[in-house]
Amino acid sequence: MKRLFFFLAIAVTVFTGTAQLTISDYCDLKNTWPKGIKDITPLADGESFAAISDDGMAIEKYSYQSGKKTGELFNLATVKGDLKIDDFEGFKISDNGKKILLWNNSEKIYRYSFRADYYVYDTFRSTLARVSDKGKQRGATISHDGRYVAYERDNNVWISNLDYKIDAAITTDGEQGKIINGIPDWSYEEEFDLLTMMCWNADDTVLAYVKFNESEVPEYQFDQYRSFCNSDPLGDLYPSVYSYKYMLPGFKNSEVSVHAYNLDNKTTKKMDIPTATDDYIPSIMFGENGNRLMVMVLNREQNRLQLYSVNPASTVSRLLITEESTTWVSPDVYGITHYNANEIVFCSEKSGYKHLYLYDYNGVLKRTLTKGDFNVTGYYGCDKRGIHYIQSTYLGPIYRSVMSVDSKGVLKNLTGNTGTSSAAFSSNMNYFVKTFSSSTTPTQYTICNASGAKLAELEMNREYAAKYASAPKMEFLKVKNSVGEDMNAYMIKPLNFDAAKKYPLVMYQYNGPESQEVLDKWRMEGIFYLASQGYIVACVDGRGTGNRTNEWTKCVYLKLGDLETQDQLSAVKYFGSLPYVDSNRMGCFGWSYGGYMTLMEVGAKNSPLKAGVAMAPVSDWRFYDGIYTERFMRTPAVNANGYVSSSALTYTPNLNARLLVISGSDDDNVHLYNTLKYTSKLSSEGKVCDMMIYAGFEHSLRMCDARVQLFRKINDFLNLNLK
């Protein structure tokens, strides 16, 4: 389950002193998001990076020292030969810089995945070649030398040999709904953030890939209805049926195995890794200069992660590191872990915080890299001096700093004392592009040297900052929960706030395990619109949220919704006690896990909330994605009572607030079934609620102007019930 951001645009005008801002300025994605920079690709020389030109016609080369353009790597207008294309959507450069993988005509599959037409550009000859003319490809991966491209089509792995123009399948057992080779199933894409499960070894003689057997994973189906923003809104007279494999808690998951194909002798071997049939493999990658295949194995309970080193030739595996938990192993452990040339940078929670430990490739611990009462939230790499670069919560949970760590473990902050900073380093680790924002400073992009000194400005958003200088701002504070613990919170007061008046309150929340909403970074979205309409908007990160101690985050294990609801309602009571908040006019709003929290909060006994808006909510964890749910709840067979007590359906008899429930009919993540089950139970109990269904829309309502209408409805609903 992923965190979502919300935006809207409504033709209303709001006055802020001498500045005049429209609702579109507050909420429409096209207007409210600060200017960004183009995706950059560090080049092998360490001094340059590449990015797509403003007109989308070329790939340009820039200097880290100056931030200025120094040349072009590719231009659609200067391609030689018979094959030419009119546009491209993205690119990847081979490690030796000789070939560039390009793609266009992409077609969306799930939330992130897509199929496309892929091409390879020869930088020496200035010519293009098709990766394949047999149909679109998915998950394309170019070899280090640029001679091969591996990809998936029809559930099989193919390799295109660009030198000899040979395009052949190396697997033949792929079958829809049964066997997938080289790419993740729906659950792996959604919960492990994977788009491909193929990787090349260092000399491009071996391609490793994961095979999924999803034959016994239950099939999920729902009717697809056309939206009126579709080019053919009436569509077919009978709705089509969307069908895919979707594992609910307690049901069969995909059985996975790791294989290695040798390009020299054209043989495939299954790697001998001791896995159970229901284990997960969240990561495969070649380490130690590409000579060993590093495979992570996660048990179904997700409380034990094992890192294996595998010899692709002999298939023999060796266990190097084991990470275990009495609750769950955080996805950050396998997301942050990194393989350097001579050492493994392993992320572990064993200290109570997420920290980094250096191991050799025999699995021997060399030293602790980071320690202290903070979490490492990202790892960037190590330079030739042995200095490592990380992102962390060193300044506190609501901040993010880019830092260096020397051989003695001494930390140096490279990015200032406030806000949220992240980095994209050059290949030699001598430079980084810094992304910074705070609750009062829109996103800024600068180039820095490895010591953090600014070398060049890429985008400072000064005009944007001036435009929003008079907009409402977040105020950070601490709020106590029912057991006296501090919770991080923010509040957005209405424009022209008058402390002598009483305002209605809207509590905004997400509160999923390891999530974080209260963060010192720039935002301009729907909640600011609600503030502009006369609401105090408040948000609290209660127990279960991330980037504090393990104890704080993992106390929700096996009982989702319990402590989180207690903490949110404690916050409601606190804000309701403030002299400028009307305790008789308080509501809440959330999306996805936040929608679930809305249902739990309005269903709590003696809830002080008068109204709630639940967007795309989970109503019962038995209806949601198994990998996500079992991580925190185990299976219904093991934790039957926990599933009952965590279900929003259990608390419908307590509902006294007015409720608006909203879902998209094409939501392949949190299915519409959740909403229908909940509203059906309310109906059976003689209760009423408001409901809106967006026909043909998915989880995040990205299509057309759906969010405009969404927030118009939310504002109207809150005005009817809280004003």
C-alpha positions as a printed Julia matrix, in Angstrom:
723×3 Matrix{Float64}:
   0.0     0.0     0.0
   1.56    3.25   -1.12
   1.23    6.8     0.14
  -0.7     9.1    -2.21
  -0.66   12.83   -2.79
  -3.75   14.8    -3.67
  -4.33   17.85   -5.83
  -7.31   19.77   -7.21
  -8.32   22.76   -9.26
 -11.56   24.67   -8.77
 -12.48   28.02  -10.28
 -12.91   29.91   -6.99
 -10.88   32.86   -5.79
  -9.39   33.2    -2.3
  -7.93   36.48   -1.03
  -4.8    36.44    1.1
  -4.01   39.99    2.13
  -2.73   41.75   -0.97
  -2.08   38.48   -2.8
  -4.85   36.81   -4.73
  -4.73   33.05   -5.19
  -7.25   30.87   -6.97
  -8.18   27.41   -5.81
  -6.34   26.17   -8.87
  -3.22   27.79   -7.43
  -3.72   25.84   -4.23
  -4.55   22.46   -5.62
  -4.24   21.79   -9.34
  -1.18   19.63  -10.03
  -0.33   21.65  -13.12
  -0.14   24.83  -11.05
   0.71   23.89   -7.48
   3.72   21.64   -7.89
   7.04   23.53   -7.87
   9.14   23.32  -10.99
  11.25   20.19  -11.0
  14.35   19.24  -12.89
  14.67   16.56  -15.5
  15.63   13.06  -14.44
  19.41   12.9   -14.55
  21.73   10.01  -15.33
  25.3    10.17  -13.94
  27.88    9.46  -16.65
  30.87    7.18  -16.25
  33.42   10.03  -16.33
  32.17   11.21  -12.94
  32.2    14.84  -14.09
  29.03   14.86  -16.19
  25.39   13.85  -16.18
  22.77   13.39  -18.89
  19.17   14.58  -19.12
  16.44   14.86  -21.73
  16.25   18.27  -23.4
  13.36   20.65  -22.72
  11.81   19.93  -26.12
  12.15   16.16  -25.63
  14.17   15.79  -28.82
  17.62   15.09  -27.39
  19.69   13.71  -24.54
  22.0    16.46  -23.36
  25.26   16.35  -21.4
  25.87   18.66  -18.43
  28.82   19.51  -16.19
  28.58   18.87  -12.45
  30.99   21.75  -11.86
  28.88   24.39  -13.57
  25.49   22.78  -14.14
  25.72   23.97  -17.74
  25.19   22.01  -20.93
  28.41   20.78  -22.54
  27.11   18.7   -25.43
  24.63   16.14  -26.73
  24.62   12.36  -26.54
  21.59   11.82  -28.76
  19.31   13.86  -30.98
  16.28   12.61  -32.89
  17.09   14.98  -35.76
  20.6    13.63  -36.37
  19.94    9.89  -36.33
  21.5     8.21  -39.36
  20.29    5.15  -41.26
  16.87    3.92  -42.29
  15.29    3.6   -38.84
  14.11    6.85  -37.27
  11.61    7.64  -34.53
   9.59   10.77  -33.81
   9.89   10.78  -30.03
  11.09    8.91  -26.95
   9.88    8.75  -23.36
  12.98    7.68  -21.46
  16.48    6.24  -21.75
  19.18    4.16  -20.07
  22.86    4.31  -20.97
  25.05    1.19  -21.01
  27.85    1.24  -18.45
  30.5     1.66  -21.15
  28.57    4.59  -22.64
  28.52    3.12  -26.15
  24.81    2.33  -26.39
  21.63    4.05  -25.25
  18.39    2.17  -24.65
  15.34    4.28  -25.6
  11.61    3.62  -25.5
   8.32    5.09  -26.69
   4.65    4.17  -27.22
   4.36    2.86  -23.68
   1.19    1.13  -22.47
   0.42    1.01  -18.74
   0.02   -2.4   -17.09
  -0.26   -1.91  -13.32
   0.55    1.12  -11.19
   4.16    1.5   -12.42
   4.81   -1.19  -15.04
   4.42   -0.73  -18.78
   5.13   -2.26  -22.17
   6.81   -0.21  -24.85
   8.73   -0.21  -28.11
  12.45   -0.26  -27.26
  15.39    0.85  -29.4
  19.15    0.95  -28.99
  21.16    3.91  -30.23
  24.79    3.37  -31.24
  26.68    6.48  -30.12
  29.59    5.8   -32.51
  27.55    5.15  -35.66
  24.6     7.42  -34.73
  22.17    4.69  -35.79
  19.11    3.15  -34.19
  18.15   -0.52  -33.99
  14.92   -2.08  -32.79
  15.26   -4.36  -29.79
  12.52   -6.51  -31.32
   9.97   -6.34  -34.1
   7.83   -9.13  -32.65
   5.74   -7.02  -30.31
   6.16   -4.62  -27.4
   8.56   -5.44  -24.57
   8.48   -5.09  -20.8
  11.23   -4.7   -18.19
  14.0    -4.2   -20.76
  17.51   -4.39  -19.28
  20.6    -3.45  -21.31
  23.89   -5.26  -20.72
  26.93   -3.41  -19.39
  28.62   -3.46  -22.81
  25.42   -2.53  -24.64
  25.48   -5.58  -26.91
  22.4    -7.29  -25.44
  18.97   -6.34  -24.2
  16.99   -8.76  -22.04
  13.24   -8.25  -21.77
   9.92  -10.0   -21.18
   7.2   -10.74  -23.69
   4.35  -13.26  -23.37
   5.65  -14.18  -19.88
   8.99  -15.36  -21.3
  12.49  -13.88  -21.11
  14.0   -12.87  -24.44
  17.5   -11.69  -25.29
  18.15   -9.48  -28.27
  21.71   -9.74  -29.63
  22.2    -6.39  -31.3
  25.46   -7.31  -33.04
  23.98  -10.27  -34.9
  20.36   -9.11  -34.95
  19.21  -12.26  -33.17
  16.1   -11.94  -31.0
  15.29  -15.2   -29.22
  13.41  -16.45  -26.19
  15.51  -18.17  -23.52
  12.41  -19.48  -21.71
   9.43  -21.17  -23.33
   7.18  -22.12  -20.42
   5.65  -18.7   -19.87
   1.87  -18.79  -19.77
  -0.71  -16.2   -18.76
  -1.98  -16.85  -15.25
   0.53  -19.63  -14.64
   4.23  -18.94  -15.29
   5.97  -15.54  -15.4
   9.66  -15.26  -16.24
  11.84  -12.23  -15.51
   9.24   -9.74  -14.32
   7.3    -9.5   -11.03
   3.7   -10.48  -10.44
   1.22   -7.83   -9.26
   2.04   -8.28   -5.57
   5.83   -8.01   -6.02
   5.46   -4.85   -8.09
   3.12   -3.25   -5.55
   4.84   -4.29   -2.31
   8.52   -4.76   -3.25
   8.7    -1.87   -5.77
  10.02   -4.09   -8.56
   9.63   -3.59  -12.3
  12.06   -6.23  -13.49
  13.63   -9.33  -11.97
  16.52   -9.79  -14.37
  20.17   -8.76  -13.99
  23.44   -9.17  -15.9
  26.73  -10.29  -14.39
  29.83   -8.09  -14.78
  31.07   -9.47  -18.11
  27.58   -9.99  -19.57
  27.98  -13.73  -19.92
  25.17  -14.59  -17.51
  21.63  -13.3   -17.17
  19.97  -14.14  -13.86
  16.2   -13.99  -13.53
  13.34  -15.01  -11.25
  10.58  -17.38  -12.32
   7.09  -17.02  -10.8
   4.67  -19.91  -10.69
   1.35  -18.24   -9.93
  -0.8   -21.19  -11.0
  -2.36  -21.58   -7.56
  -2.75  -17.88   -6.79
  -6.5   -17.13   -6.82
  -7.79  -15.02   -9.68
  -9.49  -11.73   -8.88
 -12.11  -10.29  -11.23
 -14.09   -7.08  -11.43
 -16.21   -5.38  -14.07
 -14.64   -2.5   -15.92
 -16.84    0.49  -16.68
 -15.92    3.31  -19.0
 -15.51    6.81  -17.65
 -17.11    9.67  -19.56
 -13.65   11.19  -19.95
 -12.76    8.14  -22.05
 -12.56    8.7   -25.8
 -15.49    6.29  -26.16
 -17.44    6.95  -22.95
 -20.32    4.61  -23.75
 -17.95    1.8   -24.59
 -19.35   -1.66  -25.04
 -22.93   -2.23  -24.0
 -21.68   -4.99  -21.73
 -18.81   -4.08  -19.37
 -15.58   -5.99  -19.81
 -14.18   -8.17  -17.02
 -10.72   -7.42  -15.64
  -9.0   -10.54  -14.34
  -5.59  -10.95  -12.69
  -3.85  -12.93   -9.97
  -4.22  -11.26   -6.57
  -3.25  -12.96   -3.32
  -5.48  -12.23   -0.35
  -4.22  -12.99    3.2
  -3.96  -16.73    3.85
  -4.21  -17.77    0.2
  -1.51  -19.22   -2.05
   1.22  -16.89   -3.22
   3.52  -17.29   -6.22
   6.2   -19.94   -5.91
   9.48  -18.35   -6.97
  12.84  -19.7    -8.1
  16.09  -18.16   -9.36
  17.68  -19.17  -12.65
  20.82  -18.22  -14.56
  21.22  -18.37  -18.34
  24.76  -18.68  -19.74
  25.08  -16.87  -23.07
  28.22  -18.76  -24.11
  26.85  -22.29  -23.87
  23.16  -21.34  -24.03
  22.22  -23.34  -20.94
  19.95  -22.44  -18.04
  20.47  -23.63  -14.47
  18.19  -23.34  -11.46
  20.04  -21.93   -8.47
  20.18  -24.2    -5.43
  18.76  -21.89   -2.75
  17.06  -23.44    0.3
  13.63  -21.83    0.04
  10.17  -22.9     1.13
   7.44  -22.92   -1.49
   5.85  -19.79   -0.03
   9.03  -17.75    0.57
   9.56  -14.42   -1.18
  12.61  -13.25   -3.11
  12.46   -9.43   -2.87
  15.87   -8.83   -4.46
  18.45  -10.37   -6.8
  21.59   -8.51   -7.82
  25.16   -9.32   -8.79
  27.7    -8.23   -6.18
  31.5    -8.34   -5.75
  32.11   -6.9    -9.21
  29.39   -9.12  -10.62
  30.95  -12.51   -9.89
  28.44  -13.64   -7.28
  24.69  -13.44   -7.43
  23.27  -11.94   -4.24
  19.8   -13.27   -3.45
  17.56  -12.17   -0.59
  15.02  -14.67    0.73
  12.16  -13.51    2.95
   9.93  -16.03    4.68
   6.17  -15.69    4.29
   5.8   -14.4     7.86
   8.29  -11.67    6.85
  10.16  -11.89   10.15
  13.32  -13.52    8.75
  15.44  -12.22    5.88
  18.39  -14.26    4.62
  21.08  -13.05    2.22
  22.69  -15.72    0.05
  25.71  -15.61   -2.21
  25.16  -17.88   -5.21
  27.62  -19.2    -7.78
  25.75  -19.11  -11.13
  28.01  -21.79  -12.62
  27.83  -24.4    -9.83
  24.39  -23.19   -8.58
  25.7   -23.55   -5.0
  24.46  -20.97   -2.5
  25.98  -19.87    0.78
  24.12  -18.09    3.58
  25.93  -14.87    4.54
  23.63  -12.77    6.75
  20.35  -13.32    8.57
  18.08  -10.55    9.87
  15.29  -11.63   12.23
  12.5    -9.82   14.07
   9.85  -10.7    16.61
   7.42   -8.7    14.46
   8.37   -7.95   10.85
  11.55   -7.11    8.97
  11.19   -3.62    7.53
  11.24   -3.37    3.73
  13.94   -0.71    4.24
  16.32   -3.52    5.25
  16.26   -5.04    1.79
  15.68   -1.68    0.09
  18.71    0.13    1.57
  21.21   -2.76    1.56
  23.89   -2.15   -1.08
  26.71   -4.17   -2.69
  29.98   -2.3    -3.09
  33.02   -3.72   -4.85
  34.62   -5.24   -1.74
  31.93   -5.08    0.92
  28.25   -5.43    1.62
  26.52   -2.45    3.21
  23.76   -4.2     5.15
  20.84   -2.39    6.77
  19.67   -3.85   10.09
  17.18   -2.9    12.81
  18.9    -4.89   15.55
  19.84   -1.77   17.54
  16.23   -0.55   17.66
  16.92    1.85   14.79
  17.78    1.29   11.13
  21.58    1.35   10.83
  24.28    0.2     8.43
  26.84   -2.56    8.96
  29.77   -3.5     6.73
  30.3    -7.18    5.88
  32.77   -8.85    3.58
  31.57  -11.26    0.91
  32.14  -14.18    3.25
  29.47  -12.8     5.56
  31.95  -11.63    8.22
  31.05   -8.4    10.01
  33.84   -5.85    9.47
  32.44   -2.94   11.48
  29.38   -0.93   12.38
  29.06    1.96    9.95
  26.38    4.05   11.7
  24.95    4.09   15.21
  22.88    6.38   17.41
  19.3     7.36   18.2
  18.32    8.02   14.61
  17.44    6.05   11.46
  19.29    5.71    8.19
  16.71    6.32    5.47
  18.9     6.02    2.39
  22.34    4.9     1.2
  24.08    6.59   -1.74
  27.48    4.91   -2.03
  31.16    5.04   -1.05
  33.99    7.06   -2.56
  37.6     6.02   -3.18
  38.6     7.39    0.25
  36.24    5.0     1.98
  33.75    7.71    2.93
  30.12    6.6     2.78
  27.16    8.85    2.02
  23.72    8.4     3.56
  20.39   10.07    4.23
  19.18   10.0     7.83
  16.9    11.39   10.54
  19.95   12.58   12.5
  18.36   15.98   13.23
  15.05   14.42   14.28
  12.26   12.31   12.79
  10.64   15.16   10.84
  13.89   16.06    9.04
  16.09   14.39    6.43
  19.8    15.15    6.1
  22.41   14.0     3.6
  25.51   12.99    5.57
  28.97   11.54    5.15
  30.42    8.81    7.38
  34.19    8.35    7.55
  36.19    5.25    8.48
  35.95    6.09   12.19
  32.17    6.46   12.07
  32.27   10.26   12.32
  29.14   11.8    10.81
  29.09   15.1     8.94
  25.89   16.88    7.94
  26.2    18.09    4.34
  22.82   19.75    3.86
  21.86   22.13    6.67
  19.81   21.98    9.84
  16.19   22.04    8.7
  13.89   20.6     6.08
  14.14   17.52    3.9
  17.2    16.87    1.74
  18.04   14.06   -0.64
  20.9    13.49   -3.06
  21.74   12.0    -6.43
  25.51   11.4    -6.56
  27.89   11.36   -9.49
  29.47    8.04  -10.43
  32.76    8.98   -8.7
  30.9    10.32   -5.61
  32.61   13.72   -5.97
  29.36   15.64   -6.58
  25.69   15.37   -5.84
  22.49   17.03   -6.96
  20.77   18.16   -3.79
  16.99   18.32   -3.56
  15.8    20.42   -0.63
  12.5    21.74    0.64
  10.87   22.63    3.94
   7.38   23.53    5.08
   8.19   27.16    4.21
  10.62   26.69    1.29
   9.48   25.23   -2.04
  11.72   22.62   -3.62
  15.22   23.75   -4.61
  17.76   21.87   -6.72
  21.48   22.62   -6.51
  24.75   20.89   -7.39
  27.15   20.41   -4.48
  30.6    18.94   -4.06
  31.15   15.98   -1.74
  31.62   18.36    1.21
  28.2    19.91    0.65
  29.41   23.23   -0.79
  27.1    24.64   -3.47
  28.59   24.72   -6.97
  25.61   25.62   -9.13
  21.88   26.26   -9.02
  19.6    24.16  -11.22
  16.15   25.34  -10.09
  15.41   27.5    -7.04
  11.67   28.13   -7.63
  12.01   31.78   -6.57
   9.04   32.97   -8.63
   6.96   30.1    -7.27
   8.02   30.94   -3.69
   6.97   34.57   -4.12
   3.6    33.48   -5.47
   2.9    31.31   -2.41
   4.46   33.58    0.2
   1.02   34.41    1.63
  -0.39   30.85    1.47
  -1.17   28.96    4.72
   1.81   27.27    6.32
   2.28   24.21    8.47
   2.99   24.73   12.14
   4.76   21.81   13.83
   3.96   20.76   17.37
   3.87   17.81   19.78
   0.64   16.18   20.94
   0.33   13.61   23.74
  -1.38   10.28   23.17
  -3.47    8.44   25.76
  -0.4     6.99   27.49
   1.48   10.29   27.61
   3.85    9.79   24.67
   4.71   12.64   22.32
   3.33   12.43   18.8
   4.67   14.6    15.99
   1.96   16.8    14.5
   1.32   19.76   12.26
  -1.54   22.23   12.0
  -2.62   24.46    9.1
  -4.7    27.42   10.21
  -7.23   29.17    7.96
  -6.24   32.28    6.08
  -6.67   35.44    8.13
  -6.83   33.3    11.25
  -8.48   34.98   14.23
  -7.75   33.34   17.59
 -10.93   34.86   19.0
 -13.07   32.8    16.62
 -13.91   29.1    16.71
 -13.17   27.03   13.62
 -14.22   23.56   12.48
 -11.44   20.95   12.52
 -10.47   18.4     9.87
  -8.02   15.71   10.99
  -6.01   14.45    8.01
  -4.26   11.11    8.4
  -2.58    8.16    6.74
  -0.93    6.37    9.71
  -0.04    3.1     7.95
   2.84    1.07    9.44
   6.22    2.77    8.78
   4.54    5.7     6.98
   5.14    9.34    7.81
   3.0    12.4     7.16
   4.51   14.93    9.57
   7.66   15.93    7.7
   9.34   19.29    7.24
   9.01   19.48    3.46
   7.04   21.55    0.98
   3.46   20.58    0.16
   0.67   22.42   -1.62
  -2.4    20.23   -2.07
  -6.02   19.58   -1.21
  -5.63   19.98    2.55
  -4.44   23.56    1.99
  -7.59   24.18    0.0
  -9.67   22.97    2.95
  -7.73   25.39    5.19
  -8.47   28.18    2.74
 -12.15   27.37    3.12
 -12.13   28.08    6.86
 -11.05   24.76    8.36
  -8.21   24.1    10.75
  -6.43   21.08    9.29
  -4.34   18.97   11.65
  -2.29   15.83   11.14
  -0.66   13.53   13.7
   1.75   10.61   13.27
   0.65    8.19   15.97
   1.98    4.81   16.99
   2.83    2.55   14.07
   4.28    5.32   11.91
   7.92    5.26   10.88
  11.32    6.8    11.49
  11.17    6.72   15.26
  12.12    3.68   17.35
  11.27    0.11   16.39
   9.17   -0.09   19.53
   7.07    2.9    18.44
   6.57    1.56   14.93
   6.03   -2.13   15.62
   3.73   -2.0    18.64
   0.81   -2.27   16.18
   1.83   -5.81   15.18
  -1.12   -8.22   14.85
  -3.63   -5.5    15.78
  -3.77   -2.89   13.05
  -6.11    0.02   13.7
  -6.26   -0.31   17.47
  -3.47    1.89   18.85
  -3.57    4.09   15.77
  -7.24    4.91   16.37
  -6.6     5.59   20.04
  -3.82    8.0    19.12
  -5.81    9.81   16.45
  -8.75   10.29   18.8
  -6.42   11.53   21.53
  -5.22   14.12   19.04
  -8.81   15.02   18.12
  -9.57   15.66   21.8
  -6.44   17.76   22.19
  -7.23   19.96   19.2
 -10.85   20.14   20.31
  -9.68   21.6    23.62
  -7.99   24.55   21.93
  -9.9    27.82   22.4
 -10.14   28.48   18.65
 -11.45   24.99   17.71
 -15.16   24.2    17.86
 -15.28   20.74   19.47
 -18.8    20.24   18.09
 -17.58   20.58   14.51
 -14.74   18.1    14.05
 -14.21   15.63   11.21
 -11.51   13.52    9.55
 -10.32   12.64    6.07
  -7.95   10.01    4.69
  -7.06    8.09    1.52
  -6.2     4.38    1.29
  -4.85    3.41    4.75
  -6.03    6.85    5.8
  -9.48    5.94    4.49
  -9.38    2.84    6.68
  -8.41    5.05    9.62
 -11.41    7.28    8.91
 -13.74    4.27    9.15
 -12.08    3.14   12.38
 -12.26    6.61   13.95
 -15.91    7.33   13.17
 -16.73    3.77   14.28
 -15.02    4.08   17.65
 -17.24    4.17   20.74
 -18.09    7.71   21.8
 -16.14    9.16   18.88
 -16.13   12.98   19.06
 -16.07   13.19   15.26
 -19.18   14.52   13.52
 -18.13   13.72    9.94
 -15.62   11.58    8.07
 -14.43   11.18    4.47
 -12.93    7.79    3.54
 -11.31    7.68    0.11
 -10.48    4.2    -1.3
 -10.58    2.62    2.17
  -9.74   -0.91    3.26
 -12.76   -2.0     5.25
 -11.46   -5.42    6.33
  -7.88   -6.68    6.0
  -9.14  -10.02    4.7
 -10.01   -8.15    1.49
  -6.55   -6.64    0.9
  -3.2    -7.59   -0.65
  -1.65  -10.55    1.18
   2.02   -9.49    1.19
   1.21   -6.13    2.8
  -1.4    -7.44    5.22
   0.46  -10.56    6.39
   3.57   -8.48    7.1
   1.69   -6.85    9.98
  -1.18   -9.26   10.71
   0.02  -12.78    9.77
  -2.75  -14.91    8.24
  -6.4   -15.04    9.33
  -5.91  -18.65   10.41
  -3.08  -17.65   12.79
  -4.56  -14.33   13.95
  -8.34  -14.74   13.68
  -9.17  -12.44   16.61
  -6.77   -9.79   15.32
  -8.52   -9.7    11.95
 -11.91   -9.27   13.62
 -10.74   -6.5    15.96
  -8.92   -4.69   13.13
 -11.92   -4.77   10.77
 -13.84   -1.54   10.27
 -16.91   -3.73    9.72
 -16.78   -4.69   13.41
 -17.5    -1.11   14.5
 -20.33   -0.05   12.21
 -22.92   -0.32   15.06
 -21.12    2.59   16.77
 -21.34    4.92   13.78
 -23.07    8.17   14.64
 -21.12   10.56   12.42
 -22.03   11.5     8.86
 -19.82    9.55    6.46
 -18.76    9.94    2.84
 -17.1     6.9     1.23
 -15.46    7.24   -2.2
 -13.87    4.64   -4.49
 -12.8     4.12   -8.08
 -14.43    1.15   -9.79
 -11.16    0.14  -11.51
  -9.05    0.19   -8.33
  -6.8    -2.89   -8.65
  -5.13   -2.09   -5.32
  -7.88   -1.43   -2.74
 -10.81   -3.05   -4.5
 -14.25   -1.44   -4.69
 -15.46   -4.56   -2.85
 -14.14   -2.97    0.38
 -16.48   -0.02   -0.02
 -19.45   -2.14   -1.09
 -19.03   -4.49    1.87
 -18.89   -1.57    4.29
 -21.85    0.36    2.87
 -23.84   -2.88    2.59
 -23.32   -3.57    6.29
 -24.41   -0.04    7.15
 -27.53   -0.56    5.06
 -28.31   -3.85    6.79
 -28.11   -2.04   10.12
 -30.45    0.73    9.02
 -27.7     3.33    8.82
 -27.09    5.75    5.96
 -23.98    7.26    4.44
 -22.96    9.2     1.35
 -21.08    7.33   -1.37
 -19.44    8.27   -4.67
 -18.09    5.79   -7.21
 -15.74    6.95   -9.95
 -16.47    4.71  -12.93
 -13.35    3.56  -14.74
 -10.93    5.19  -12.29
  -8.12    3.52  -10.35
  -6.74    4.0    -6.83
  -5.28    7.48   -7.15
  -7.86    9.09   -9.5
  -5.24   10.38  -11.9
  -7.5    10.57  -14.95
  -9.08   13.73  -16.33
 -10.21   16.25  -13.68
 -11.44   13.67  -11.17
  -9.63   15.3    -8.25
 -11.26   18.63   -9.0
 -14.67   17.05   -8.61
 -13.47   14.94   -5.67
 -12.48   17.9    -3.53
 -15.52   19.86   -4.59
 -17.56   17.01   -3.16
 -15.41   16.76    0.01
 -15.71   20.48    0.66
 -19.45   20.41    0.04
 -19.89   17.41    2.35
 -17.87   19.0     5.16
 -19.72   22.31    4.77
 -23.07   20.54    5.11
 -22.01   18.66    8.23
 -19.45   20.83   10.02
 -20.52   24.4     9.25
